[in-house]
Amino acid sequence: QVQLVESGGGLVQPGGSLRLSCAASGRILNFVAMAWHRRAPAKERELVATISGGGITSYADSVKGRFTISRDNAKKTVYLQMNNLKPEDTALYYCNVGLTTAQWSDYWGQGTQVTVSS
């Protein structure tokens, strides 16, 4: 089993910043890719950013230039730095692990809520 625990969400004004963290534990040896997804009310889950075992990153067009994904392998933690937040970024953010960036697992954390509002 793999456990994923997200944190760092909150209420922020438009243009503000937040840094999300996701700590992984359990049987994660083969899960080298990590990602952030989000789900806004009444919308499908969206893949926001991915990072491979080698550190290669990719982003959804909607967040390019504003969000940065990074990882600390020693801490088994993935981060999502979110800058210049917009109301449309409001969602429940989840992290996920995968064998590769094309093979994601069914392990999910409880999510952390991000609300962007004035």
N, C-alpha and C positions, 0 to 999 in steps of 0.2 A: 504493500500500500504506500501511497504517496500522500503527504499532507502539505497543503499550501495555505498560507495565512497572509492575507493582504492587510495593509494598513496605510494610513496617511491621507485618507479622503477627508472631505469637509466642505464647508460653505465658503466660497470665495467670490469676490466681485469680478466682473468682466475685466480682462487685462491682467488679472492676478496670476499667481503661480502656486503649484502644489507639487510635492514629490511623493509618489506612491512607492511602497515597498512590498515585496512578496517573498516570504521566507519559505523555503522548501525543506522537507524532512522526509525520512522514511526511505523506501527503496527507490532512490532516484539515480542510481549509478549510471544507467543507460540513457536517461533522459537529459540530453545535453542541450537541447534547444529550449528556449523559454519565450514566452509571449504575453502580451497584454491584450485583452479583449474588453469590449464594453457593450452594455445593453441599455439603451434609452427606453423610456416608457413607450409602449406600442410600436417598438421597432425591433428588427432582427438584431441578433448579436453581431458585432462588427469586430474584425481583427484590426487592432490599432497599431501594434508594433511587434516585431520579432527580433530575436538575437540568436545567432547560431552558437554552437560550441566554440567556434573560432572567433566569435565576436563580430561577425557580419550582421548588420542591422537592416531592417526594412520597415517602411511606414505606410500607413494608409495616406492617400492623397490629402485627406481632410486635416491631417495633423502634421504633415511635413513642414519642417522649419520651425515648429513650435514645441514638439515633444521630442524627448531623447530617452531611448532605452539603454540601460547599462546593466552590468552584472558584477557581482563579487563572488567568485567561485569558492573562495575560502569560507564565506559566510552562507553559501548556497542561497543567495538572495538576488533577485532581479528588481531593478528600480525603473520608475517612469517619471522623469522630470517633465512637468507640464507648464509651459510658459504661455503668456498671452491667451489665457483661457477665454473661451466664448460660451455664451449660453447653450449653444448646440453641443458642447462637450459634456453637458449634464448627463450622467449615466451611472450605472453600477459597473465598476471596473473589476475585472477578474484576471488572474494570471493562470497560465497553463504551461505544461511542460510537454516536450515531445522528443522522439528519437532523432528527428531532424526537423527542419522548418517546413517540411512537407508531410510529416507524420506526427500529428498531435494526439496526445492521450485524452482519456476521458476524466482525468483528474482535475478538479476545480476547487478553488477555495470558496469562502462565503461571500467574497466580494467586498469592496469598499466604495461607499457612495461619494460621488463628486457632484456638487451642485454649484453652478455658476449663475449668480443672480445678483442684481443690484438692490 
